[in-house]
């Protein structure tokens, strides 16, 4: 059996809710408010028969952070 090389691109990396909390350095309640903003990237869901997990693309979150840094909301 031949092994193939795995290529991981930045746009393929995803963040869990826990990782998003760490990245944004905020509380769970603040994250909940941020997630429900119209301009925050929408998550996608990965599910099995029992559980469903929300994940965010790293590239989308980084673009949102960059946009927010350029146009802060007060």
N, CA, C and O atoms as a GROMACS GRO file, in nm:
protein
  296
    1UNK      N    1   0.084  -0.117   0.000
    1UNK     CA    2   0.000   0.000   0.000
    1UNK      C    3   0.089   0.124   0.000
    1UNK      O    4   0.183   0.135   0.079
    2UNK      N    5   0.059   0.217  -0.088
    2UNK     CA    6   0.138   0.338  -0.102
    2UNK      C    7   0.081   0.449  -0.014
    2UNK      O    8  -0.040   0.473  -0.014
    3UNK      N    9   0.168   0.516   0.059
    3UNK     CA   10   0.125   0.630   0.140
    3UNK      C   11   0.127   0.755   0.054
    3UNK      O   12   0.218   0.775  -0.027
    4UNK      N   13   0.027   0.839   0.070
    4UNK     CA   14   0.023   0.964  -0.005
    4UNK      C   15   0.053   1.080   0.089
    4UNK      O   16   0.028   1.072   0.210
    5UNK      N   17   0.106   1.184   0.033
    5UNK     CA   18   0.140   1.302   0.113
    5UNK      C   19   0.012   1.379   0.144
    5UNK      O   20  -0.071   1.401   0.056
    6UNK      N   21  -0.002   1.419   0.268
    6UNK     CA   22  -0.117   1.497   0.311
    6UNK      C   23  -0.078   1.644   0.310
    6UNK      O   24   0.020   1.684   0.374
    7UNK      N   25  -0.153   1.723   0.237
    7UNK     CA   26  -0.128   1.866   0.231
    7UNK      C   27  -0.237   1.937   0.308
    7UNK      O   28  -0.356   1.922   0.278
    8UNK      N   29  -0.197   2.015   0.407
    8UNK     CA   30  -0.293   2.091   0.486
    8UNK      C   31  -0.275   2.238   0.450
    8UNK      O   32  -0.168   2.296   0.466
    9UNK      N   33  -0.382   2.295   0.400
    9UNK     CA   34  -0.380   2.436   0.362
    9UNK      C   35  -0.444   2.518   0.474
    9UNK      O   36  -0.528   2.467   0.548
   10UNK      N   37  -0.405   2.645   0.485
   10UNK     CA   38  -0.460   2.732   0.590
   10UNK      C   39  -0.612   2.738   0.583
   10UNK      O   40  -0.678   2.741   0.687
   11UNK      N   41  -0.668   2.740   0.462
   11UNK     CA   42  -0.813   2.750   0.449
   11UNK      C   43  -0.884   2.622   0.493
   11UNK      O   44  -1.006   2.621   0.506
   12UNK      N   45  -0.809   2.515   0.515
   12UNK     CA   46  -0.867   2.388   0.559
   12UNK      C   47  -0.866   2.373   0.711
   12UNK      O   48  -0.930   2.282   0.763
   13UNK      N   49  -0.796   2.460   0.782
   13UNK     CA   50  -0.786   2.448   0.927
   13UNK      C   51  -0.915   2.499   0.991
   13UNK      O   52  -0.973   2.598   0.946
   14UNK      N   53  -0.958   2.430   1.095
   14UNK     CA   54  -1.082   2.467   1.162
   14UNK      C   55  -1.060   2.485   1.311
   14UNK      O   56  -0.964   2.433   1.368
   15UNK      N   57  -1.150   2.561   1.373
   15UNK     CA   58  -1.143   2.589   1.516
   15UNK      C   59  -1.269   2.537   1.584
   15UNK      O   60  -1.380   2.554   1.534
   16UNK      N   61  -1.250   2.476   1.698
   16UNK     CA   62  -1.364   2.437   1.782
   16UNK      C   63  -1.405   2.560   1.865
   16UNK      O   64  -1.336   2.662   1.862
   17UNK      N   65  -1.514   2.548   1.937
   17UNK     CA   66  -1.558   2.658   2.023
   17UNK      C   67  -1.451   2.688   2.129
   17UNK      O   68  -1.424   2.804   2.160
   18UNK      N   69  -1.392   2.584   2.184
   18UNK     CA   70  -1.286   2.602   2.285
   18UNK      C   71  -1.167   2.677   2.226
   18UNK      O   72  -1.113   2.768   2.289
   19UNK      N   73  -1.126   2.640   2.105
   19UNK     CA   74  -1.014   2.707   2.039
   19UNK      C   75  -1.049   2.851   2.004
   19UNK      O   76  -0.963   2.940   2.010
   20UNK      N   77  -1.174   2.874   1.967
   20UNK     CA   78  -1.219   3.009   1.936
   20UNK      C   79  -1.214   3.096   2.062
   20UNK      O   80  -1.173   3.212   2.055
   21UNK      N   81  -1.254   3.041   2.176
   21UNK     CA   82  -1.245   3.113   2.304
   21UNK      C   83  -1.101   3.153   2.333
   21UNK      O   84  -1.074   3.265   2.375
   22UNK      N   85  -1.009   3.061   2.311
   22UNK     CA   86  -0.868   3.088   2.336
   22UNK      C   87  -0.814   3.193   2.239
   22UNK      O   88  -0.738   3.282   2.279
   23UNK      N   89  -0.853   3.182   2.114
   23UNK     CA   90  -0.803   3.274   2.012
   23UNK      C   91  -0.852   3.417   2.036
   23UNK      O   92  -0.776   3.513   2.023
   24UNK      N   93  -0.981   3.431   2.071
   24UNK     CA   94  -1.040   3.562   2.092
   24UNK      C   95  -1.017   3.616   2.233
   24UNK      O   96  -1.041   3.734   2.260
   25UNK      N   97  -0.969   3.530   2.322
   25UNK     CA   98  -0.941   3.568   2.461
   25UNK      C   99  -1.064   3.634   2.524
   25UNK      O  100  -1.058   3.748   2.572
   26UNK      N  101  -1.175   3.562   2.522
   26UNK     CA  102  -1.298   3.615   2.578
   26UNK      C  103  -1.372   3.506   2.655
   26UNK      O  104  -1.336   3.388   2.649
   27UNK      N  105  -1.475   3.547   2.727
   27UNK     CA  106  -1.556   3.451   2.803
   27UNK      C  107  -1.656   3.382   2.710
   27UNK      O  108  -1.678   3.425   2.597
   28UNK      N  109  -1.715   3.276   2.760
   28UNK     CA  110  -1.814   3.202   2.682
   28UNK      C  111  -1.934   3.290   2.650
   28UNK      O  112  -1.989   3.282   2.540
   29UNK      N  113  -1.977   3.373   2.744
   29UNK     CA  114  -2.093   3.459   2.719
   29UNK      C  115  -2.061   3.566   2.614
   29UNK      O  116  -2.146   3.598   2.531
   30UNK      N  117  -1.940   3.621   2.618
   30UNK     CA  118  -1.900   3.718   2.516
   30UNK      C  119  -1.891   3.650   2.380
   30UNK      O  120  -1.934   3.706   2.280
   31UNK      N  121  -1.836   3.530   2.377
   31UNK     CA  122  -1.827   3.456   2.251
   31UNK      C  123  -1.966   3.432   2.193
   31UNK      O  124  -1.986   3.445   2.073
   32UNK      N  125  -2.061   3.398   2.278
   32UNK     CA  126  -2.199   3.377   2.233
   32UNK      C  127  -2.252   3.503   2.164
   32UNK      O  128  -2.316   3.493   2.059
   33UNK      N  129  -2.227   3.619   2.222
   33UNK     CA  130  -2.271   3.746   2.162
   33UNK      C  131  -2.200   3.770   2.028
   33UNK      O  132  -2.263   3.813   1.931
   34UNK      N  133  -2.070   3.743   2.025
   34UNK     CA  134  -1.991   3.764   1.903
   34UNK      C  135  -2.040   3.673   1.791
   34UNK      O  136  -2.053   3.716   1.676
   35UNK      N  137  -2.065   3.548   1.824
   35UNK     CA  138  -2.109   3.450   1.724
   35UNK      C  139  -2.241   3.492   1.659
   35UNK      O  140  -2.264   3.464   1.541
   36UNK      N  141  -2.326   3.558   1.735
   36UNK     CA  142  -2.458   3.595   1.682
   36UNK      C  143  -2.461   3.732   1.615
   36UNK      O  144  -2.567   3.781   1.579
   37UNK      N  145  -2.344   3.792   1.598
   37UNK     CA  146  -2.336   3.916   1.519
   37UNK      C  147  -2.351   3.880   1.372
   37UNK      O  148  -2.310   3.772   1.328
   38UNK      N  149  -2.410   3.970   1.296
   38UNK     CA  150  -2.431   3.943   1.154
   38UNK      C  151  -2.302   3.929   1.075
   38UNK      O  152  -2.298   3.859   0.974
   39UNK      N  153  -2.196   3.996   1.121
   39UNK     CA  154  -2.072   3.995   1.043
   39UNK      C  155  -1.975   3.885   1.084
   39UNK      O  156  -1.870   3.869   1.021
   40UNK      N  157  -2.005   3.809   1.189
   40UNK     CA  158  -1.915   3.703   1.233
   40UNK      C  159  -1.931   3.581   1.143
   40UNK      O  160  -2.043   3.547   1.105
   41UNK      N  161  -1.820   3.515   1.108
   41UNK     CA  162  -1.829   3.397   1.020
   41UNK      C  163  -1.924   3.290   1.077
   41UNK      O  164  -1.924   3.263   1.197
   42UNK      N  165  -2.001   3.233   0.990
   42UNK     CA  166  -2.093   3.127   1.031
   42UNK      C  167  -2.017   2.995   1.045
   42UNK      O  168  -1.929   2.965   0.964
   43UNK      N  169  -2.052   2.918   1.146
   43UNK     CA  170  -1.987   2.788   1.162
   43UNK      C  171  -2.048   2.685   1.069
   43UNK      O  172  -2.156   2.706   1.012
   44UNK      N  173  -1.980   2.576   1.054
   44UNK     CA  174  -2.041   2.460   0.988
   44UNK      C  175  -2.046   2.349   1.092
   44UNK      O  176  -1.973   2.354   1.191
   45UNK      N  177  -2.128   2.252   1.070
   45UNK     CA  178  -2.147   2.147   1.170
   45UNK      C  179  -2.095   2.013   1.117
   45UNK      O  180  -2.113   1.977   1.001
   46UNK      N  181  -2.032   1.942   1.208
   46UNK     CA  182  -1.988   1.806   1.183
   46UNK      C  183  -2.068   1.720   1.280
   46UNK      O  184  -2.067   1.744   1.400
   47UNK      N  185  -2.138   1.621   1.226
   47UNK     CA  186  -2.227   1.544   1.312
   47UNK      C  187  -2.210   1.394   1.290
   47UNK      O  188  -2.172   1.348   1.182
   48UNK      N  189  -2.238   1.322   1.396
   48UNK     CA  190  -2.252   1.177   1.386
   48UNK      C  191  -2.392   1.144   1.436
   48UNK      O  192  -2.476   1.234   1.446
   49UNK      N  193  -2.417   1.022   1.466
   49UNK     CA  194  -2.551   0.981   1.507
   49UNK      C  195  -2.594   1.043   1.640
   49UNK      O  196  -2.713   1.053   1.668
   50UNK      N  197  -2.498   1.084   1.722
   50UNK     CA  198  -2.531   1.132   1.857
   50UNK      C  199  -2.502   1.281   1.876
   50UNK      O  200  -2.583   1.353   1.934
   51UNK      N  201  -2.388   1.326   1.828
   51UNK     CA  202  -2.342   1.462   1.856
   51UNK      C  203  -2.331   1.547   1.730
   51UNK      O  204  -2.316   1.495   1.619
   52UNK      N  205  -2.338   1.677   1.751
   52UNK     CA  206  -2.315   1.775   1.645
   52UNK      C  207  -2.219   1.879   1.700
   52UNK      O  208  -2.240   1.931   1.810
   53UNK      N  209  -2.115   1.910   1.626
   53UNK     CA  210  -2.014   2.004   1.671
   53UNK      C  211  -2.002   2.119   1.572
   53UNK      O  212  -1.990   2.098   1.452
   54UNK      N  213  -2.005   2.242   1.624
   54UNK     CA  214  -1.984   2.360   1.540
   54UNK      C  215  -1.835   2.386   1.526
   54UNK      O  216  -1.760   2.379   1.623
   55UNK      N  217  -1.793   2.415   1.404
   55UNK     CA  218  -1.654   2.446   1.375
   55UNK      C  219  -1.649   2.571   1.287
   55UNK      O  220  -1.739   2.596   1.207
   56UNK      N  221  -1.542   2.649   1.304
   56UNK     CA  222  -1.523   2.769   1.224
   56UNK      C  223  -1.393   2.755   1.146
   56UNK      O  224  -1.295   2.702   1.197
   57UNK      N  225  -1.393   2.803   1.022
   57UNK     CA  226  -1.271   2.802   0.942
   57UNK      C  227  -1.176   2.909   0.996
   57UNK      O  228  -1.216   3.024   1.011
   58UNK      N  229  -1.053   2.871   1.023
   58UNK     CA  230  -0.952   2.962   1.075
   58UNK      C  231  -0.938   3.084   0.984
   58UNK      O  232  -0.932   3.197   1.031
   59UNK      N  233  -0.933   3.060   0.855
   59UNK     CA  234  -0.916   3.169   0.758
   59UNK      C  235  -1.029   3.272   0.769
   59UNK      O  236  -1.004   3.392   0.758
   60UNK      N  237  -1.153   3.225   0.789
   60UNK     CA  238  -1.267   3.317   0.802
   60UNK      C  239  -1.257   3.400   0.929
   60UNK      O  240  -1.284   3.520   0.927
   61UNK      N  241  -1.217   3.338   1.039
   61UNK     CA  242  -1.205   3.409   1.166
   61UNK      C  243  -1.092   3.511   1.158
   61UNK      O  244  -1.106   3.623   1.207
   62UNK      N  245  -0.981   3.474   1.097
   62UNK     CA  246  -0.869   3.567   1.082
   62UNK      C  247  -0.909   3.687   0.997
   62UNK      O  248  -0.870   3.800   1.027
   63UNK      N  249  -0.985   3.664   0.891
   63UNK     CA  250  -1.032   3.774   0.805
   63UNK      C  251  -1.125   3.866   0.884
   63UNK      O  252  -1.119   3.988   0.869
   64UNK      N  253  -1.212   3.807   0.968
   64UNK     CA  254  -1.304   3.887   1.051
   64UNK      C  255  -1.224   3.972   1.149
   64UNK      O  256  -1.256   4.089   1.168
   65UNK      N  257  -1.120   3.914   1.212
   65UNK     CA  258  -1.037   3.989   1.305
   65UNK      C  259  -0.965   4.104   1.235
   65UNK      O  260  -0.956   4.215   1.289
   66UNK      N  261  -0.915   4.079   1.116
   66UNK     CA  262  -0.845   4.183   1.040
   66UNK      C  263  -0.942   4.296   1.005
   66UNK      O  264  -0.908   4.414   1.021
   67UNK      N  265  -1.060   4.261   0.959
   67UNK     CA  266  -1.160   4.362   0.923
   67UNK      C  267  -1.199   4.444   1.046
   67UNK      O  268  -1.214   4.566   1.038
   68UNK      N  269  -1.215   4.377   1.157
   68UNK     CA  270  -1.252   4.445   1.281
   68UNK      C  271  -1.140   4.538   1.328
   68UNK      O  272  -1.168   4.646   1.380
   69UNK      N  273  -1.016   4.497   1.312
   69UNK     CA  274  -0.903   4.583   1.352
   69UNK      C  275  -0.897   4.709   1.264
   69UNK      O  276  -0.860   4.816   1.312
   70UNK      N  277  -0.934   4.695   1.137
   70UNK     CA  278  -0.931   4.808   1.045
   70UNK      C  279  -1.050   4.901   1.067
   70UNK      O  280  -1.040   5.021   1.041
   71UNK      N  281  -1.163   4.847   1.115
   71UNK     CA  282  -1.285   4.924   1.136
   71UNK      C  283  -1.343   4.892   1.273
   71UNK      O  284  -1.445   4.823   1.282
   72UNK      N  285  -1.279   4.940   1.380
   72UNK     CA  286  -1.328   4.906   1.515
   72UNK      C  287  -1.469   4.959   1.538
   72UNK      O  288  -1.507   5.066   1.489
   73UNK      N  289  -1.545   4.882   1.615
   73UNK     CA  290  -1.682   4.921   1.650
   73UNK      C  291  -1.680   4.960   1.797
   73UNK      O  292  -1.636   4.883   1.883
   74UNK      N  293  -1.728   5.077   1.825
   74UNK     CA  294  -1.731   5.124   1.964
   74UNK      C  295  -1.872   5.136   2.013
   74UNK      O  296  -1.894   5.175   2.128
   0.00000   0.00000   0.00000
